[in-house]
Amino acid sequence: MKSWQKAIVGTEATVSEAIAAIESGSIQIALVLDNGRLAGIVTDGDIRRGLLRGIPLTGRATDMMNANPVSASVTLPRDERLRLMRQRSIKQLPLLDANGHVIGVETFDELLEAPRYENPVLIMAGGLGERLGVLTREMPKPMLHVGGRPLLETIVRNFVQQGFRNIFISVNYKAELIQNHFGDGASFGAAIRYVHEAQRLGTAGALGLLPSTPDLPLVVTNGDILTTINYGALVDFHNATPADATMAVREHKVHVPYGVVTAAEGYLQVIREKPTESWFVSAGIYVIGPTVFRLVDRGVKIDMPAVLERVVASEGRVAVYPIREYWLDIGRVEDFEQAHAEFHEVFQ
C-alpha cells in the first residue's frame, strides 16, 4: 500500500492535479477525499475519456471521477479482498475504517506477482526509413542506436518489463541485422518470432502473415516509436470496451501566427488572433481484436488506416485511446536528434 497518500486530492482539485496524483501515487488512481472520506476515484481511463469529452486539464477532477467506487473495510481478510477485486474486475481497493475514512489502498498487483499479459505483440520493423537518408543506408531504422542501444531494443525491453513476452517482429529491409541481434528473444526475456515480408506490405499487411489469428487482442506498434506508454493499460482499456480495435492517439497542436478570419457570404464574421488548433493524431500503436483479421488478405499491401476504415465500414467499432506519456515518432533526422537529447532523461 505504498505511496497511496500521494494519490490524494481534494474535491476542488483540477484534472491536472489529479493526473499528477496518479503519477506520484504509483497506484494508478487518484483518491478524491472530502474531509478524509472517499468522495470518489479518478482512474487513468477516466482522464482519457474525460479529455475526449472535452473536459480541459483545468476542469474539475470531480467531473471525471467515479463517485461510487468499490471499497472495503480494512478488517476484510486479504483473501477476501483479492476475491472482491476479481469479482469486480478492479485493480485498486480503497480501505476504510469504521468511520469511513480512507486509511489505505490495496492493489491487485501487490496481492499477486508482477502482471503478465498473454496478448501477442507485433512490432512493425520492415520499413526503409528513407527520410533519414544516409543514416539508414546500411542500417534499418529500428536498429539505429538511441541511448546506447537500438531503438527496437528499447521497445522490446519496455514490452517485457510490462509483462508481454510473446513478440513478433515484422522484417523486410536488412532483416538479418534485426534477427542476428535479437535471435529467439531468450536473452531479452521474450519469445521472439519473425514475420517476413517478401515485399513491403504497408503498415498493416504483416497482420495477414501471422501464423494464425490470435485468440487474444494483438498489440501492434510501429518500430520507430520511442514512448513510455503503459501497454498493459492500453490492453485493459481495449478490453473494457466492445470495440473491435483500439487506436492510440495523441494531441497535435499547431499555432497559427496570424489572425484567422471566418467569413460567410462574403462578410466578416469573426477574427481569431493567432489561435492554437489541436487535433488527435494516430500514435502508431494499436490493439487489434481477432475479428479484424478477416479484413486483411494474406500477402496484400495495406496500411493500418485502411484496415480501421474497413472495421468502421463493416459496422464495427474502433476505440480511441489518448496517450499523455512521452511519445516520439522518429521519422526525420531532427526527430532522431531529439531522441538522443531526451533519451536519458526519459528512460533512465
Backbone hydrogen bonds, N-H to C=O, Kabsch-Sander energy under -0.5 kcal/mol:
donor,donor_aa,acceptor,acceptor_aa,energy
4,W,1,M,-1.1
6,K,3,S,-1.0
7,A,4,W,-1.7
8,I,5,Q,-1.4
9,V,31,L,-3.0
11,T,33,L,-0.6
13,A,10,G,-1.6
15,V,59,G,-2.0
16,S,57,L,-2.3
18,A,14,T,-1.9
19,I,15,V,-2.4
20,A,16,S,-2.3
21,A,17,E,-2.0
22,I,18,A,-2.4
23,E,19,I,-2.4
24,S,20,A,-2.3
25,G,21,A,-2.2
26,S,22,I,-0.9
28,Q,22,I,-0.7
30,A,42,V,-2.5
31,L,7,A,-3.0
32,V,30,A,-0.6
32,V,40,G,-2.8
33,L,9,V,-2.6
33,L,31,L,-0.8
34,D,37,R,-3.0
35,N,33,L,-0.5
37,R,34,D,-1.6
38,L,100,G,-0.8
39,A,32,V,-3.1
39,A,37,R,-0.6
40,G,32,V,-1.4
41,I,66,N,-1.8
42,V,30,A,-2.3
44,D,28,Q,-0.9
47,I,43,T,-2.0
48,R,44,D,-2.1
49,R,45,G,-2.7
50,G,46,D,-2.5
51,L,47,I,-2.5
52,L,48,R,-1.9
53,R,49,R,-1.5
54,G,51,L,-1.2
55,I,50,G,-2.4
59,G,56,P,-1.8
61,A,13,A,-2.6
63,D,60,R,-1.2
64,M,61,A,-1.8
65,M,61,A,-1.2
66,N,41,I,-3.0
67,A,65,M,-0.8
72,A,94,P,-2.2
74,V,96,L,-2.4
76,L,73,S,-2.0
81,R,77,P,-2.1
82,L,78,R,-2.3
83,R,79,D,-2.1
84,L,80,E,-2.4
85,M,81,R,-2.5
86,R,82,L,-2.1
87,Q,83,R,-2.6
88,R,84,L,-2.3
89,S,85,M,-0.5
89,S,86,R,-0.7
90,I,85,M,-2.1
93,L,106,E,-3.1
95,L,104,G,-3.3
96,L,72,A,-2.7
97,D,101,H,-2.3
100,G,97,D,-2.0
102,V,36,G,-2.0
103,I,95,L,-2.7
104,G,95,L,-0.9
106,E,93,L,-2.8
108,F,91,K,-2.7
111,L,107,T,-1.2
112,L,108,F,-1.2
117,Y,163,G,-2.3
118,E,116,R,-0.5
121,V,166,N,-2.2
122,L,219,V,-3.1
123,I,168,F,-2.7
124,M,122,L,-0.6
124,M,221,T,-2.7
125,A,123,I,-0.9
125,A,170,S,-1.9
132,L,129,G,-1.6
133,G,130,E,-1.9
135,L,132,L,-1.8
136,T,133,G,-1.4
137,R,134,V,-1.4
143,M,140,P,-2.2
144,L,141,K,-1.9
146,V,149,R,-2.9
149,R,146,V,-0.6
151,L,144,L,-2.3
152,L,142,P,-3.2
153,E,150,P,-0.5
154,T,150,P,-1.6
155,I,151,L,-1.8
156,V,152,L,-2.6
157,R,153,E,-2.9
158,N,154,T,-2.2
159,F,155,I,-2.0
160,V,156,V,-2.5
161,Q,157,R,-2.7
162,Q,158,N,-1.2
163,G,160,V,-1.8
164,F,159,F,-2.6
165,R,117,Y,-0.7
165,R,163,G,-0.5
167,I,165,R,-1.1
167,I,191,A,-2.1
168,F,121,V,-3.5
169,I,193,R,-2.4
170,S,123,I,-2.7
171,V,169,I,-0.5
171,V,195,V,-2.7
173,Y,126,G,-1.3
175,A,172,N,-1.3
177,L,174,K,-1.1
178,I,174,K,-0.9
179,Q,175,A,-2.5
180,N,176,E,-2.6
181,H,177,L,-1.2
182,F,178,I,-2.2
183,G,179,Q,-2.6
185,G,182,F,-2.4
188,F,185,G,-1.8
189,G,186,A,-1.5
190,A,185,G,-2.4
191,A,165,R,-2.8
192,I,184,D,-2.7
192,I,190,A,-0.7
193,R,167,I,-2.4
195,V,169,I,-2.4
196,H,194,Y,-0.6
197,E,171,V,-2.6
197,E,195,V,-0.6
198,A,196,H,-0.8
204,A,201,L,-0.5
204,A,302,I,-2.1
205,G,201,L,-1.0
205,G,302,I,-1.0
207,L,204,A,-2.0
208,G,205,G,-1.4
209,L,206,A,-1.6
210,L,207,L,-0.9
218,L,288,I,-2.9
219,V,120,P,-2.5
220,V,218,L,-0.5
220,V,286,Y,-2.7
221,T,122,L,-2.2
222,N,284,G,-2.0
223,G,124,M,-2.3
225,I,222,N,-0.8
226,L,224,D,-0.5
226,L,328,L,-2.8
227,T,225,I,-0.6
228,T,326,Y,-1.9
231,Y,229,I,-1.0
234,L,230,N,-1.8
235,V,231,Y,-2.3
236,D,232,G,-2.8
237,F,233,A,-2.5
238,H,234,L,-2.4
239,N,235,V,-2.9
240,A,236,D,-1.3
241,T,238,H,-1.9
244,D,317,R,-2.5
245,A,317,R,-1.4
246,T,287,V,-2.5
247,M,319,A,-3.1
248,A,246,T,-0.5
248,A,285,I,-2.8
249,V,321,Y,-2.3
250,R,281,V,-2.4
252,H,279,W,-3.5
254,V,277,E,-2.9
256,V,254,V,-0.5
256,V,275,P,-3.0
260,V,258,Y,-0.6
260,V,272,R,-3.4
261,V,259,G,-0.5
262,T,270,V,-2.7
263,A,261,V,-0.5
264,A,267,Y,-2.5
267,Y,264,A,-1.6
269,Q,262,T,-3.0
270,V,262,T,-1.6
272,R,260,V,-2.8
273,E,271,I,-0.6
274,K,258,Y,-1.2
274,K,272,R,-0.5
277,E,254,V,-2.7
277,E,275,P,-0.6
279,W,252,H,-2.2
281,V,250,R,-2.9
281,V,279,W,-0.5
283,A,248,A,-2.7
286,Y,220,V,-3.0
287,V,246,T,-2.4
288,I,218,L,-3.2
289,G,244,D,-2.3
289,G,287,V,-0.6
292,V,289,G,-1.7
293,F,290,P,-1.0
294,R,291,T,-0.6
295,L,292,V,-2.1
296,V,293,F,-1.6
297,D,295,L,-0.5
300,V,297,D,-1.5
302,I,201,L,-2.4
306,A,303,D,-0.6
307,V,303,D,-1.6
308,L,304,M,-2.6
309,E,305,P,-2.1
310,R,306,A,-1.8
311,V,307,V,-1.8
312,V,308,L,-2.1
313,A,309,E,-2.7
314,S,310,R,-1.6
315,E,312,V,-1.8
316,G,311,V,-2.9
319,A,245,A,-2.8
319,A,317,R,-0.5
321,Y,247,M,-2.6
323,I,249,V,-3.0
328,L,226,L,-1.9
330,I,224,D,-2.8
330,I,328,L,-0.7
331,G,329,D,-1.6
336,F,332,R,-2.1
337,E,333,V,-2.3
338,Q,334,E,-2.0
339,A,335,D,-2.5
340,H,336,F,-1.8
341,A,337,E,-1.9
342,E,338,Q,-1.9
343,F,339,A,-1.9
346,V,342,E,-2.0
347,F,343,F,-3.3
348,Q,344,H,-1.1
